[in-house]
Amino acid sequence: MYFGDAPRELTAGAKNAVEVCLGVRAGERVTVIADELSRSVAASLEHALEERGAKFTGLLLEDFGPRPMSAAPEAVLEALEKTDVGVLCMTPQPGELTARMAIVRVVERRQIRYAHMVGVTPEIMQQGMRADYRKVDELSDRLRERMLHAKTLTVKSEAGTSFDAHFNPQLDWVKTSGLISPRYWSNLPAGEVFTTPATVDGTFVCDATAGDYFNGKYGDLQATPLEMKIAGGRLVRVDCPRKDLEEEFWNYCHTDENSDRVGELAFGTNLGLSRMIGILLQDEKFPGVHIAFGDPYGSQTHADWKSRTHVDVLTRNCDVWIDEDQVIAKGRYQMEHLGLS
């Protein structure tokens, strides 16, 4: 599969993904799975892989049936069984989470290096994918070390977010800083440190973006924020000026018995970002803290429960305290509090 000519403005981000994040070596087999909307990004990755001397295989999702996909195409799963490195760059559609989770299961079973670029755009390739991922990794390491011993995380924002989270020391804090290894696959652009919290109590106001297909359908929620009440780690109330969004989000979070449960609490650690752009894939890496309802990525955090759904929600310009030490003020890391300059 030839994805086309690589747009010149995307080559730096693609080179960073291939050489720094995935560490592709000459002669390695690399499979890139893309869709029509992400074709220019796939073309830039193809160009970078050819320059690296990799053995490239490209697959276009639309070649295997109509979208949205109810299941991962067999040809895609078969290709991942034979490759050394995998990349998925696509624009998500409603109902496709099951297909993407099937792809991830193959990746985790085979322990191949894998970049999950769901929702990637040319704009993201020119911003988040140009970050210095070694600095992102340094910050992510420091936060993970602190959180392994933390008792309480407090998050507040001027928009109304105010909650406390507590943690189970048996569950891991996972670093996805962009330096991808066989042990942990990562979203790209990267920059997260996350776990499954034991409890979350309070209010979370999503005045930025929401995940899964909500991002594409509703965009940036700054003008119509979702206000969520959480008790004992479960969603108990949703309010929104857009009643269609309020109802749809509530129903999504009651798809199965754990869809309303906070499965993820994450720090965004991509220091290369200067603003949110309304695209979840990048915005969730922006400095701050966000949560997600649904599946806890138990293969990584070691949480012992599952869900068929997973939806992130983001808040802007938050203040964050680890125990009583403020490490983020209005969306900016207080680096000296983390032992970094």
N, C-alpha and C positions, 0 to 999 in steps of 0.2 A: 504494500500500500504506500503510495506517494501522497503526502498531505499537501504538497504545493511548495511554492517559493517561500522562504523564510523572510518575514518582514524585518528589515534592518533594525528597527527600534526595539525589537524583542530579543535580539541575539545576546545581549549582555545578561539578561535575566535567565535565559535558557542555558547559557554557559555556566552560570552560577549553580543552577539546578543540577546539571549533569556532572560538573567537575567537583564542586564543593559539597553540595548536599548529598548527592547519590554516590559520589566517588567512583564514577564509572571508569573502568580500565579498558585499554585496547583489547579487542577480542572477546569481550563479554557480550552475552546475548541480552538484549534489552527490548522489551515489548512495550509499546505505547498504544494505549486504548483511548480513543477520542470520539467526539461527535462533531456534527457539522458546525455547530456554533463555536466550537473550540478549535477549529481546524487551523487557524493561523498560529495559535500557541503550539499545537502539535507539530506544525511545520518548523517552527523555531527549534523545538526539541530535537526533531529529526536532523536538522542541520548541525546542531551541537554534537549529537551522537556520532554523526558521520565524521566530523572533524576529530573526534576522540578516537576513532578507529573501532567503534563498537559494531556488533552485528545486529542490525536494526530490523524489527518487525513492527509494522503499523496495522492497527485494526480500527475500522470505522463502525461505530455501533449501528448506524442506520443501514449498513449492509446486511444485518442479521435479523431485521424485522422492524415493526413499527414501534414508535415511542408513545407513551412511556413503557419501559420494559417491566414486565411482571416477574421476570427471572433473568439471571445473567446468561447470555448466550453461551452455548457449549463451546464454541470456537474460542471465546475469550478465556474460559476456564482452562481449556486444553493448552492454550498458548502460555498461560501462567504456570502450568505444570512443567514447562520446558525451559523457562527463561531464568536468567540470573538476576535481572532487575526489572521491575514493573513500574509503569506510570499510568494513572488514570486521569485524564483531563477531559471534563465534560460539564455541561450545564444540567443540573438536576431537574427532574420533572416529578409531579406528584405520583406517589406509589412506587418509586424506584429504590427506596431504601433497602428493601429485601434483596434486590439484585446486587447492590453495592456491598452489602454485608456478605454475600456469597463470595464475591471477589476477595474481600479482606480475609475470609476464612482460609482460602487457598494460600494467600500470602503468609498468614501466620503459621499455618501448618508446615509450609515449606521453608519458612524463615528466610525469605529473599528480601533484598532491599527494595522498598516500595514507596513511591510518592503518590499521595492521594490529593489530586488537584481538582477537586469538585467545585465548580463555580469559578474557575480561573478565567480571567479576561486579559486582553492586551494591556489594559491599564494596570492590573496587578503585576504583570510581568515587568512593567517599567517602574514599579514602586517596591512592593514587598519582596519581590524576587531579586532585587538588587541589594538587599541588606547585607551587612557584614555578619555572617552567621557564626563566626567564631566569637564575636562579642555577644551575640544573642545566647550562645551556648554558655558563656561565662556567667551571665546574669541568671540564666535558667538553673545552672548548677547551684549557685548561691541560694536562690529561693528554695530549691528542693531541699537543700541541707537544713535551712531554717524550718521548713514546714514539717519535716520528719519528727521534729521535737515540739511543735507548736500545740497549744491546747485550744486556742480560740482564734478565729479570724472574724474581724468586724469590717463591714463594708457599708459606706454611706455615700449618698450623692445629693446634690441640690434638687434633683428631680423627684426625690422621695424614696430612693432605695435606702433601706436600713435593715440589715440582718446580721445575725451571728451564726457562724458555722463551727461545728466541733467535728473531731476526726477519730477514726479507728486506727490505732497504730499498726494493726495487722494488714491494713490496705496500703498499697504503694502510692507514692507520688511519682508520676511518670513525666519525664522530660522529652518533649518533641521540639528540639531547638533548631532543626534543619540539618543537623549532621546525622544522616540516616544510617542505621546499622541493621543487620539481620534480626536483632532482637526486637527492635521497635520500628514499625513503619511510621510515617509522619505525613500530616498534611503539608502541602507547600502552597503558598508561603508559610513558613513555620514560625514558631515562637510561642510555645505554651508549656506550662507546668500544671499538671492536673491530677486529681484524685476523685474518688467517690466519697463524699462526706458522710459521716455517721448521722448528723442531724443538721438541718438548716431551719431557722425560725425567724420570721420577720416579713418584710416587704421588699420585693424586687420590682423596679420600674424599668421596663425595656423601652428606652427612648432612643434606641439605635436600630439594630437589625435583629431579626429572628431567623432561625435556621430552617433546614430542610427546604421545602418548596415555598415557605412563607416569605423568604427573602425575595425570590423572583416575583411573587404575586403581589406583595404589599410594599416592598422596598423599605426605605428608611422610615422608622416609626417615630421620629422626633416630634412630628406634629400631632400624631395620634398614638401616644404611648400606651403600652400594655402594663397595667398594674396588677401584680400577682401577690397574693397572700400565701405564705408558706408556713406550715406548722408540722413539726416532727418530720421534716424532710419531704413533705407531700404538698402538692398544690391544692389549696382549699377554696380559692376564689380568684376570678379574673374580672377585671373591669377595663373597658376601653371605650373611647368615644365612637369608634367604629364597631357597631354591634355585630356586623358580619364577621369581622376578625375575632372579636371576643368569643363568639359562639364556635367558630371554626377551630380556634386555638384550644378552647376547653374540650371540644370533642376529640381533637387529636390527642390531647393529654389524658384521654380516657379510652384509648384504643384497646389497651389490655391492662391487667392488674397493676403493672408497674410504670405505665406511661406517665403517671402523675408524680412520680418519685424523682427527686433530684439525684441524677446519676453521675453528674460531673460538676466539679467546681474547679475553675482554671484561672491561672494568671496568664495574661498576654504579655509576651516578653520581646516582641520585635521592636528593637530600638531604632530601626530604620524608618518607622512610620511617623508621619507628622500630623495626620488627620484621618478620621474615618471617611470612607468613600461610599458607604451604603451597600457594600458587598461583604457578606458574612465571612467568606473564606479568608479575606484579609483583615477585616475589622476585628475578628475575635483574637487576633494576634496583637492588637493595639494595647499599649500599657494600661493595665487595669485588671479587674476581676469579673468574670462572667460565670453563669451556670447553665446547665442543660437538664431538661427533664427527659427521662427514659433510660435507654440502655447505658450501663455504666462502664462499657469497655472492659468487662471483667477479665478478659485474657491478659490485660495489662495491669489493671488496678488490683486484681484478685477479688473483686466483689463477687458474691456467690448468687447473684440474681440477674435476670435478663429482662429485656423488653424488645418488642418489635419496632419501637419508635425511638427517636432521639432528636430533640430539638433544642438548639442553643438559644439563649436570650442575652442581649448585651445592654449595658448601661454606659452612659457617657460620664467622663470626668469624675471618676469616683475617688473617694478617700478610703485607704485601706490600712488596717492595723493588724499586725501579727502579735497576738496577745496585746500588750499595751504600747507596742513600738510602731509608730506610723511609718510605713515603707512606701506608700503612694499618696501624693497630695494632688488633687485635681488632675488625675491622670498622668502624673509625672513621678517616676521613681526617685526616691530619696536615696541616691546611690551610697552616700556615706553611712546610712543605716544598715546597709548590706555589705559593708567593708569594701566597696568599690569606689573608684574615683570617677 
